[in-house]
Amino acid sequence: MKNKFKFLVGFSLRRKIERKSFLISNIVLLILVILISNLDTVITSFGGDFDDVYTIYYEDDLEENYFDMFSLAVKNGPFQGKNDLIVINESYTLDADDKNVIVVKVNEGEEITAKISSNDLVSTTLYSSIYSTLNGIKMDATATKLNINQEDISKLLKQISIEREVFNDEGKNEESEALLGGLSFIVIMPFFFGIIMIVQMIGLEIFDEKSTKSMEVIMSSVEPKVHLLSKLAAVNVFAIIQFVLLVLYGVIGVLIRSFFAKMSFGNASLPFDINLSSYSDRIVGVIIIITILFLLTNLLYSLCMAILASTANEMDDYQKIISPIMILMVLGFYTAIFSPLFDGAVFAKIMSHIPFFTLMIAPGLFISGDISVLEIIIIVLIHVVTLIAIYSIGIPAYKQSVLDYSNDGVFKRFIKNVRSSRKIKLNK
């Protein structure tokens, strides 16, 4: 029995790994991971407006010249180009051929006004920086003109100082929740698509064996239980292999990033400026939770798909069977996306306890503090109990379905096989 099980698992794994599609898909995946890991380097290598130097000509007819204030504020603003901005204090007439030239003119009058001229649209961040700086100049110049004490103006415009005290925050923090919520979403994405791939793989493999009538030959020498378990083992081992390869691709991407950073005498930082050091404990915790839930969810979906696929006799049957499973997965995925908008929603907590949706929802709720470690343990136990229940019901139904080639509707056939398998079990 063990030898047959090992043979079936090995044969199924070899069929998956030795296919050209596996090699091609992993080459594409490796390239994508490397590109994403070095996204900022890839974008800048193609060139663009960020390579250009902006020259700003500033002029005003105010009583006091505000060039120094303007230059300092704009250069220290949110705009981050590759090269420094050039700010010149002189009048300039814009020529039709001028590129990346901005002319700023501040005019005195009943009300201080300004004009920003350029041949092309200016970067949004740079325009916002100039706009806010000009508003600051207007405030200062107006205060001087009206002989208002600048200190009083500063006090009036100064934001209120608030000391925040939360007695039952449960470790929550808006900044960390937004950050870690996004992180969990990024981590869950490949797992979500991985499960879709596994579901389709095991379903098509069983359907292919049944539709080609090779299932009859297999069932003559192997028990249905052994056949089903071998399929589950093969597809989940394949999922683990693919996961390890994905991690390896990520390491390669980071190493390449480090290499380019050293070549340019920079630091091998992430393509986005985020400090995760203070959240390391929670990140490790959520990665462990996601990994455990992924393995359990993988087993759950692959088990359900295997049992249902054994009922399909034609491709139309297979399409009808896979549709409700895909709907379940997408429902959980979208609930995970929108649950942060309804912080503390009972619906999301209930959904997180339903095994089919747990992987997509529970990690985010754990990060935000809406569910505790104890609830995660309960969720895992519910998962295990559900797996055992579906397995105990599914094995007899699988045995009845794999050799059932009747013309009944696929769902009618499935219900009939479940009922007959229960009767056989009761008679025994």
N, C-alpha and C positions, 0 to 999 in steps of 0.2 A: 504493500500500500504506500509506504513512504517513498519507495523508488519511483512509483508511478507519479506521485505528487511532485517529486523533484524533477522528473523528466518533463512533466507538463509545464511547470513553472519555468524551467530552463528554456524549453522550446518556445514558449510564449515571449519570454524576455528577448531571446535571440531574434525572433521575428520583428520585434519593435526596434531593437538597437541596430541591427544590421541593415535596416532599410536606408535607402538614399535620402528619403525625406527627413529622417532623424539627423543625419549628418548635415544636410543643407539647412534645416531649421536651426540647428545649434550654431552653425557658422553665422547665420543671420542674427541670431540672438547675441552672440559674442560681439559682433560689430555694433549692434544697437546699444548694448551695455557700455561698451568703450566710448561710443559717441555721447551717450547721456552723461557718463562720468566726466567727460571732458567737453561738455556742451559750450561753456564760455570760450574755451580755446578754439573750438571748431568755428563758432560764430565770428569771433574776431579775426580768424585767419582768412576769411573771405573779404575782409575790409568793410568799410561803411563810413557813416558820418562820424562815428566815434574816433576815427583816425584823423579827422580834420581839426584844425585849430580855429576857434572862433575869435574874431577880432571885434571888440565892442568899442565904439567911439561914443564918449559921453560928453554932453554939453548942457549947461544950465545958465539961466540969467537971474538966478536968485541972489539975494544980498550976500549970502555966505556960500562959498563953493563947497559942494558936497561930494566932490570926486573921490576923495580918500575913503569916505564912508561907503560910497557906491562900490568902488573897486574891491574893498575888503569884504563886504557883504556878499557880493556876487561870487567871488573866488572861493569863499568858504560856504557857499550854498549847497543845495542837494545835487547840483549837476556834477557828474563825475566822468569827465572825458579822459582820453588817454593822455592828452597834453594839456598844459595849463591854458587858461583863457588869457588872451591879451586885451587889456583894458587901457584905452588911451584917452587922455583928457584934451580933446580938441574937436572943433567943428569939422564935419565931413559930409561931402555930398555923395550920395550913393550912386555908383555907376552901374549900368545894366549888366556888366560882366562880373561884378563883384559876387564872390561866393563866400558863404560863412562870415559875412560882414553884417554887423548889427549897429544901427545908429540910434542912440537914445538922446532925446532932446526934452529937457524939463523947462517949462515955461512959467513965468511969473504972471499973475493976473488977480482978478477977484478971487479966483480959486486956482490953486496950483494944478497944472495939467502936464501930461507927458505924452510923447509920441515915440513909438518903437518901430523902426523901419528896417526891412530886410528884403532881399529878392526872393528868398525861399522861406518856407515854413521853418520856424526855429524849434529845436528840441523842446518838448513839453516841460521837462524839468528845468531847463535853462530859462525858458520864458517865465515860469512860475517864480524862479529865484529873482529875476529882474523885476517882476511885478511886485513881489513882497518888499524888495529893497526900495523901490520907488514909493511905495506906501509909507515906509519908514521915514524916507526923506521928507515926504509931504507932511507927516505928523510933526517932525522936528522943526521944519521951516515954518509951519503954521503957528506952532507954539512960540517961536521966536518973534514972528510978525505981530502976534497978539499980546506979546510981552507976558506970556504965561510961564510960570516957573516949571522948568523941565522936570524937576524932581516931583512936582505935584502931578504932572502928566504921567510920569512913570508909575506912580502909586495908583493912579486911576485905572491904567491899562493893565496893571500887574494882575495875573491870575490869582485866584484865591488859593491859599495854602490849606490843604485838607489832610488831616491825619486819619487814616483808615484803620478801623479795628473790626475784625470779624471773629466772633467767639467760637463759631462752629464751622470753620472753613473746610475741614476734612482734607487739608492739603491742597485745596483748589487754588488756582491762580489763573487769571485770564490769559496772561502771556504764555504760560506753560501749557495750558489746555489747548490753545490754538496751535501752538507749535507741535505738541505731541499728538494732537488729533490729526494734523496733517501728516505727521510721520507714520502713524498707524495706518492711515488710508493708503499711503505710498507702499507700505510693506504688504498690505492685504491685497493690493491689485494683482501682483504676480500669482499669489495663491489662488485668487478667484479664477483667473484665466487657466491656471494649472488644473483646477478641479473640472472646469469645462472640458479641457483636453482629455482628462482621465475618463470622464463620463462617456464621451464620444468614443474613446478608444475601446473600452471594455464592451460597450454596447454593440459596436460594429463588429468586434471580433466574435462575439457569441452569435450575433445575427448571421455573420458570414458562414460560420460552421454549420448553423442550422439550415440556412437557405441552400447550401451546396450539398446537403444530406450527409456531410462528413460527421455530423453529430451522432448519427446512428452507429457508425463504426467506433467512435470514441466511447459511447455509452455501453457498447458491448463488452468493453474491457476495463472500464473505469466507472466507479460509482458516481452519480450526479453530485454528491456532496464533495467528493475529492476534486471533481472537475471545477465546481464553483469556487472552492477554496484556492485552487491553483490559479484561477483567473484573478481572484482578488489579490493574492500574494504577488503575482507577476506585475499587475498594473500598479500596485502600491510601491513595490520595490523600484519600478521604473520611475515613479513620481519622486522617490527619494534620490535616485541617481540624477534625475533632471534638476532637482533642487540643489544638490551638491555642485553640479556643473554651473548652475546660475550663480552660486556663491563664489565659485572659482573665477567666473567671468567678471564679477564685481571686484575681486581682488586684483585681477589683471588690469582692470580699468583704473583702479586707484594707483597701482604701481606706475602705469603709463603717465598718469597725472603728476605723480611725484617726480618722474623723470623730466617731464617738460618744465615743471616748476624749478627744478635744480638748474636746468639749462638756461632758464631766464632769470636765475638768481632770486626766485620768488619762493613763496611758501606753498606747500601742497594742501591748500585749503579747499573747502567745498566750493562748488560753483555758485553758492549763495551764502551770505554772511549770517550764519547761525551758530550760536554757542550751545552745544548740547551737554557740556560737562556737568552742569548742575542737575541734569535730569537723567544721569546715567543709570541710577537704580531703577527708575520707572521704565526706562527704555529696555533694560535687560529683562525686567519682569514681563513686559508686554510681548517681547519677542519669544520668551519661553511659552507664554499663554497661547500666542498665535501658532507656534509650532505644534503644541499638543492638540489644539483644536483643529489644525489643518489635517493632522494624521487621522483624527477621529472622524472629521467631516469627509475626508477622502474615502475612508472605509464605508461610511454611511451612504454616500451618493453612489459609489461604485457597487455596493451591495444591492441597493435599490435598482440601479440600472441593469445589473446582471440578471436579476430576477425578472424584471419587466421585459428585457431584451429576449429572454428565452421564450417568451410568448409570441414574438413577432415571426411571421412566416414570409412577409413581403416587405419591401422598402417602405411602402405606404404605412404598414403597421409600425415599423420602426420610427418613422417620423411622428406618428401619433403618440407613441410612448415617450419619446425624448422631449416633446414640447412641454408637458406639465413640469418636468424636472427642471428645464431651463427657466420656466416662469418662476418657479420657487427660488432659484438662484438669483435671478434678476430682482425679484421682490426684496430679498434680503440685502442685496447690493444697494438698491436705492434707499432702503430704510436706513442703512449705514451712512449714506451720503447726507440725508436730510435730518437725521436724529440730532446732530449738534445744534440745529436751528431751534429745537424744542428741548432745551436743557432740562433734564429731570423728568421727561415724559414717561408716563407709566407704560404706554404702548411699546416704546423702544425696549424697556426692561423686560416686558412680557415676551417680546419677539426674541430677545437674547437668550431666553431659556428654551426656545424651540430649536432642537438640534439642527434643522435644515438652515437656520438663519444665524446660528451662534457665531460662526467664524467671522462673518462680516460686521456684526454689531457689538458683541461682547468686549473685544479689545478696546474699542473707542470709549465705551462706557466705563471700563476699568481705569483708563487713563484719566478721564474726567472726574473720577471718584464717585460715579453714580452707582457702581456695584463694587463690592468688596472682594477680598481674596476668598472668604468663606462662600460667597455666592458663585465665584468662579469654580470652586470645588464642587458645589451643588450642580452647576451647569455641566461639568465634566461627568459627574455621576449619572445625570439624566441622559447624557449622550451614550454612555456605556449601556445603561438599561435599555435604551431605544435600540441600540445595535443588537443586543441579545434577543430582544423581542422580535425584531424584523428578521433576524437570522433563523430563529426557531419556527417562525411562520413561513419564511421564504424558502427554506431548504425543501420541505415536502412539495411546495408549489412549483419550485424549480424542476424537481424530479418529474412532475406531471407535465410541465410545459415544454421541456426540451424536445420531446418526441411527439408533441401534439401538432398535427398538421390539418386540423379541422378548418372549415370555412366560416366559422363564427367570427363576429367582430372581435378585434384584438382585446378590448376591455372586457367584453362578455366572456371571451375565452379565458382571460386571466382570473376573473371572479369564479368561473366554473371550476378551474383547476385548484384554486384556493379551497373552495368548498369540498371538492372530492378528496383533496389531500388531508383535510381535517377529518373527514369521515373514515378514511383509511387509518389514520392515526388513532381515532377513537375505537375502531374495531380491534386494533392490535392491543 
